[in-house]
Amino acid sequence: MTDADPVRLYRTVRLIRRFEERAVELVHGGQIVGGIHPYLGQEGIAAGVCAALGADDVLAGTHRGHGHVLARGADPARMFAELCGRVTGLNAGRGGSMHAADLSLGVLGANAIVGASGAIVTGAVWAHRRRGRDTVGVSFFGDGAVNEGMLLEAFNLAALWRVPVLFVCENNGYATTMPVAGAVAGSITDRAAAFGIPAVVVDGQDPEGVRVAAVAAVGRMRAGGGPELIEARTYRFDVHHTFEHAVRLDYRPPDEVTRGRARDPVDIQGSRLSDADRAAVDAEVEATVDAAVDFALASPQPDPADALAYLYASGLTARTGGG
């Protein structure tokens, strides 16, 4: 089933926006240690794609992955707790910003390795299909990943074995500070075409447009059509990483940022709602995020004595000391 309700789609976009804004505040307040990669401006992609997925589908994201996890339905309170390193987090505070996962929702994890989501999702979906399941998967990655060998190898295997993976490139124009024009020869969709994978370019700032494209792709894949690629052209409103708030890197012209921020996915989707519906969703989201932050900050810190817990899948305890 897919969700075409414009109110629900707006709620997802608005939730991700307010979650990320509050997460940045927590970084500045010292409650989130090490910083985050904000998803501000790209919310429409996660919301639109995840609205096209079924309950048994899987996905993997990127270092800029909070939006993917939230759009899939993860509890924002436990997500905040994860970012704050608390034991009530989605992964007991062990994954943090770049490795949050929720296997109960098919979220195989955010990933700090550029391009790794393609290999992870291709393998996972292939395994599900071998067991006779009707699973499709989504691999989110940025424009900086399209030259990574691991992602291209995933394209190759998915195409050869007709694994139903939707490769979603969130092209925000920059790989950290490198403009896409200086890093990618040809086009991103041509990368897919080289492997016989159908590809389409969509406006990543329009959540409904992304949803429509994802619904069509998922439908074809579930019917046996093999992998597809969506290049969602978007714009990152904030910094690559919150450390930039301190170092003030200068690589995006101010007028470019102004133009990019003028097409806000929250406003684009919000314009499809009545004023009353939008106000009601905004109030609901604000209450949810407030409660989520309170939950996270009230949650206990991990016990240092458990630092080696969860290290082995078998449950074995690691030895201390030694060389």
C-alpha positions as CSV (number, residue, x, y, z in Angstrom):
1,M,0.0,0.0,0.0
2,T,1.1,3.6,-0.6
3,D,0.0,6.7,1.2
4,A,-1.4,9.5,-1.0
5,D,-2.8,11.5,1.8
6,P,-1.4,15.1,1.5
7,V,-1.9,15.8,5.2
8,R,0.1,12.7,6.2
9,L,2.8,13.6,3.7
10,Y,3.0,17.1,5.1
11,R,3.1,15.8,8.6
12,T,6.2,13.7,7.7
13,V,8.0,16.6,6.0
14,R,7.2,18.9,8.9
15,L,8.3,16.4,11.5
16,I,11.6,15.9,9.9
17,R,12.1,19.7,9.6
18,R,11.4,20.4,13.3
19,F,13.4,17.3,14.4
20,E,16.4,18.5,12.5
21,E,16.1,22.1,13.8
22,R,15.9,20.9,17.3
23,A,18.8,18.5,16.8
24,V,20.9,21.4,15.7
25,E,20.0,23.2,18.9
26,L,21.0,20.2,20.9
27,V,24.3,20.1,19.2
28,H,24.9,23.7,20.1
29,G,23.8,23.0,23.7
30,G,26.2,20.2,24.0
31,Q,23.6,17.5,24.5
32,I,24.5,15.9,21.1
33,V,28.2,15.3,21.1
34,G,30.2,15.4,17.8
35,G,27.6,17.1,15.7
36,I,25.3,16.0,12.9
37,H,24.7,16.3,9.2
38,P,21.4,18.2,8.9
39,Y,18.8,17.0,6.4
40,L,17.2,20.5,6.3
41,G,15.9,21.2,2.8
42,Q,15.8,17.6,1.6
43,E,12.8,16.4,3.7
44,G,10.6,15.9,0.7
45,I,12.7,13.1,-0.7
46,A,12.6,10.9,2.3
47,A,8.9,11.6,2.9
48,G,7.9,11.0,-0.7
49,V,9.9,7.8,-1.2
50,C,8.9,6.2,2.1
51,A,5.2,7.0,1.4
52,A,5.6,4.6,-1.6
53,L,6.8,1.6,0.5
54,G,5.0,-1.4,2.0
55,A,5.4,-2.7,5.5
56,D,7.8,-5.5,4.5
57,D,10.2,-3.3,2.4
58,V,13.7,-2.3,3.5
59,L,15.9,0.8,3.2
60,A,19.3,2.1,4.0
61,G,20.4,5.7,4.2
62,T,23.5,7.9,4.5
63,H,25.4,9.9,7.0
64,R,22.6,12.5,6.4
65,G,20.0,9.9,7.4
66,H,17.7,11.1,10.1
67,G,15.0,11.9,7.6
68,H,15.0,8.4,6.2
69,V,14.6,6.8,9.6
70,L,11.8,9.2,10.7
71,A,9.9,9.0,7.3
72,R,9.8,5.2,7.7
73,G,8.0,5.7,11.0
74,A,10.7,5.5,13.7
75,D,9.8,7.0,17.1
76,P,11.3,10.5,17.2
77,A,11.7,10.2,21.0
78,R,13.9,7.2,20.7
79,M,15.7,8.8,17.7
80,F,16.6,11.9,19.8
81,A,17.7,9.6,22.6
82,E,20.0,7.8,20.1
83,L,21.5,11.1,19.0
84,C,22.1,12.0,22.6
85,G,23.8,8.7,23.4
86,R,21.1,7.5,25.9
87,V,20.2,3.9,26.6
88,T,16.6,4.5,25.5
89,G,17.8,5.2,21.9
90,L,16.8,3.2,18.9
91,N,20.2,1.4,19.2
92,A,20.8,1.9,22.9
93,G,22.8,5.0,22.2
94,R,25.5,2.9,20.3
95,G,24.8,4.0,16.8
96,G,24.3,7.8,17.1
97,S,23.6,10.1,14.3
98,M,25.3,8.3,11.4
99,H,24.3,4.7,12.3
100,A,20.7,4.8,13.5
101,A,18.7,1.7,12.5
102,D,15.3,0.2,13.3
103,L,15.1,-3.4,11.9
104,S,11.5,-3.7,13.0
105,L,10.7,-1.1,10.3
106,G,13.1,-2.5,7.7
107,V,15.5,0.4,8.3
108,L,18.9,-1.4,7.9
109,G,20.7,1.7,9.1
110,A,22.1,5.0,8.2
111,N,25.7,4.6,7.0
112,A,28.8,6.7,7.2
113,I,30.5,4.9,4.3
114,V,29.8,6.8,1.1
115,G,27.9,4.6,-1.3
116,A,27.6,1.6,1.1
117,S,23.8,1.6,1.2
118,G,23.6,0.3,-2.4
119,A,25.5,-2.9,-1.6
120,I,23.7,-3.4,1.8
121,V,20.2,-3.1,0.3
122,T,21.0,-5.1,-2.8
123,G,22.2,-8.0,-0.7
124,A,19.3,-7.7,1.7
125,V,16.6,-7.6,-0.9
126,W,18.2,-10.5,-2.9
127,A,18.1,-12.6,0.3
128,H,14.5,-11.7,1.0
129,R,13.6,-12.6,-2.6
130,R,15.4,-16.0,-2.3
131,R,13.1,-16.7,0.6
132,G,10.0,-16.0,-1.6
133,R,9.2,-12.6,-0.1
134,D,7.7,-9.7,-2.0
135,T,10.3,-7.3,-0.7
136,V,11.7,-4.2,-2.5
137,G,14.4,-2.0,-1.1
138,V,15.6,1.6,-1.3
139,S,19.2,2.8,-1.3
140,F,19.6,6.5,-0.5
141,F,22.9,8.1,-1.4
142,G,24.2,11.5,-2.4
143,D,25.7,12.9,-5.6
144,G,29.2,12.3,-4.1
145,A,28.6,8.6,-4.1
146,V,28.0,8.1,-7.9
147,N,31.7,7.7,-8.5
148,E,32.2,5.1,-5.8
149,G,33.0,1.6,-6.9
150,M,30.9,0.0,-4.3
151,L,27.8,1.7,-5.6
152,L,28.5,0.9,-9.2
153,E,29.1,-2.7,-8.2
154,A,25.6,-2.7,-6.6
155,F,24.2,-1.3,-9.8
156,N,25.8,-4.1,-11.7
157,L,24.6,-7.0,-9.5
158,A,21.1,-5.5,-9.1
159,A,20.8,-5.2,-12.8
160,L,22.2,-8.7,-13.5
161,W,20.1,-10.4,-11.0
162,R,17.0,-8.1,-11.4
163,V,17.0,-7.3,-7.7
164,P,14.2,-4.8,-7.1
165,V,16.2,-1.9,-5.5
166,L,15.2,1.7,-6.0
167,F,18.4,3.7,-6.0
168,V,17.6,7.2,-4.9
169,C,20.3,9.9,-5.5
170,E,19.8,12.9,-3.4
171,N,21.6,15.4,-5.6
172,N,22.0,18.5,-3.4
173,G,24.8,19.9,-5.7
174,Y,27.7,19.3,-3.3
175,A,29.8,16.4,-2.0
176,T,30.8,18.1,1.2
177,T,32.2,21.3,-0.5
178,M,32.8,19.9,-4.0
179,P,30.3,21.1,-6.6
180,V,28.8,18.3,-8.5
181,A,29.8,19.9,-11.8
182,G,33.5,19.5,-10.8
183,A,33.1,15.9,-9.7
184,V,30.7,14.0,-12.0
185,A,31.5,13.6,-15.7
186,G,28.4,13.1,-17.8
187,S,25.2,12.8,-15.8
188,I,24.0,10.8,-12.8
189,T,21.3,9.1,-14.8
190,D,23.8,8.0,-17.3
191,R,25.5,6.0,-14.6
192,A,22.3,3.9,-14.3
193,A,21.8,3.7,-18.1
194,A,25.2,2.1,-18.5
195,F,23.9,-0.9,-16.5
196,G,20.5,-0.9,-18.3
197,I,18.7,0.5,-15.2
198,P,15.8,2.9,-16.0
199,A,16.3,6.3,-14.5
200,V,14.3,9.5,-14.0
201,V,15.0,13.0,-12.7
202,V,12.5,14.5,-10.3
203,D,12.2,17.8,-8.3
204,G,13.3,16.7,-4.9
205,Q,11.7,19.8,-3.4
206,D,8.2,18.6,-4.2
207,P,7.3,15.8,-1.8
208,E,4.2,14.8,-3.8
209,G,6.2,14.7,-7.1
210,V,8.8,12.4,-5.4
211,R,6.0,10.2,-4.1
212,V,4.4,9.8,-7.5
213,A,7.7,8.9,-9.1
214,A,8.5,6.4,-6.3
215,V,5.1,4.8,-6.4
216,A,5.5,4.2,-10.2
217,A,9.0,2.8,-9.7
218,V,8.1,0.5,-6.8
219,G,5.1,-0.8,-8.7
220,R,7.2,-1.8,-11.7
221,M,9.9,-3.3,-9.5
222,R,7.4,-5.3,-7.5
223,A,6.1,-6.7,-10.7
224,G,9.5,-8.0,-11.7
225,G,10.9,-5.0,-13.5
226,G,14.3,-5.0,-11.8
227,P,16.1,-2.0,-10.3
228,E,15.4,1.7,-11.0
229,L,17.0,5.0,-10.2
230,I,15.6,8.3,-9.2
231,E,17.8,11.4,-9.2
232,A,16.0,13.8,-6.9
233,R,17.5,17.3,-7.4
234,T,17.4,19.1,-4.1
235,Y,19.2,21.8,-2.1
236,R,20.8,21.6,1.4
237,F,19.6,24.6,3.3
238,D,22.1,24.3,6.1
239,V,25.7,23.2,6.5
240,H,27.2,19.9,5.4
241,H,28.0,19.2,9.1
242,T,27.4,21.3,12.1
243,F,31.1,21.9,12.6
244,E,30.7,24.5,9.8
245,H,28.7,26.7,12.2
246,A,32.1,27.3,14.0
247,V,34.6,27.3,11.1
248,R,32.4,29.2,8.6
249,L,33.5,27.5,5.4
250,D,32.8,29.7,2.3
251,Y,32.0,27.6,-0.7
252,R,28.4,28.5,-1.6
253,P,27.5,31.9,-2.9
254,P,24.9,33.7,-0.8
255,D,22.6,34.3,-3.7
256,E,22.7,30.6,-4.5
257,V,21.7,29.8,-0.9
258,T,18.9,32.3,-1.1
259,R,17.5,30.8,-4.4
260,G,17.8,27.3,-3.0
261,R,15.9,28.1,0.2
262,A,13.1,29.8,-1.8
263,R,11.8,26.4,-2.8
264,D,11.0,24.9,0.6
265,P,9.5,21.4,0.6
266,V,7.6,22.2,3.8
267,D,5.9,25.2,2.1
268,I,5.4,23.4,-1.2
269,Q,3.6,20.5,0.5
270,G,1.9,22.8,3.0
271,S,0.3,24.8,0.2
272,R,-1.8,21.7,-0.6
273,L,-3.5,21.8,2.8
274,S,-6.1,24.2,4.2
275,D,-4.8,26.8,6.7
276,A,-6.7,24.9,9.4
277,D,-5.2,21.5,8.6
278,R,-1.7,22.9,8.3
279,A,-2.0,24.7,11.6
280,A,-3.3,21.6,13.3
281,V,-0.4,19.5,11.9
282,D,2.2,22.1,13.0
283,A,0.8,22.1,16.5
284,E,0.8,18.3,16.7
285,V,4.3,18.0,15.4
286,E,5.6,20.7,17.8
287,A,4.1,18.8,20.8
288,T,5.5,15.5,19.5
289,V,9.0,17.0,19.1
290,D,8.9,18.8,22.5
291,A,7.9,15.5,24.2
292,A,10.6,13.6,22.3
293,V,13.4,16.0,23.4
294,D,12.2,15.8,27.0
295,F,12.2,12.0,26.8
296,A,15.7,11.9,25.4
297,L,17.2,14.4,27.9
298,A,15.5,12.6,30.8
299,S,16.8,9.2,29.7
300,P,19.8,7.6,31.5
301,Q,23.3,7.8,30.3
302,P,25.0,4.4,29.5
303,D,27.0,2.6,32.2
304,P,30.7,2.7,31.3
305,A,30.9,-0.9,32.6
306,D,28.8,-1.9,29.6
307,A,31.1,-0.3,27.1
308,L,31.9,-3.7,25.4
309,A,28.3,-4.9,25.3
310,Y,26.8,-5.6,21.9
311,L,30.2,-6.0,20.4
312,Y,29.6,-9.5,19.2
313,A,26.5,-10.9,17.5
314,S,26.9,-14.1,19.5
315,G,26.7,-12.3,22.8
316,L,30.3,-13.2,23.8
317,T,32.0,-10.7,26.0
318,A,35.2,-9.1,24.7
319,R,38.3,-9.7,26.6
320,T,39.8,-6.6,28.3
321,G,43.5,-5.8,28.0
322,G,45.9,-7.6,25.8
323,G,47.7,-6.6,22.6
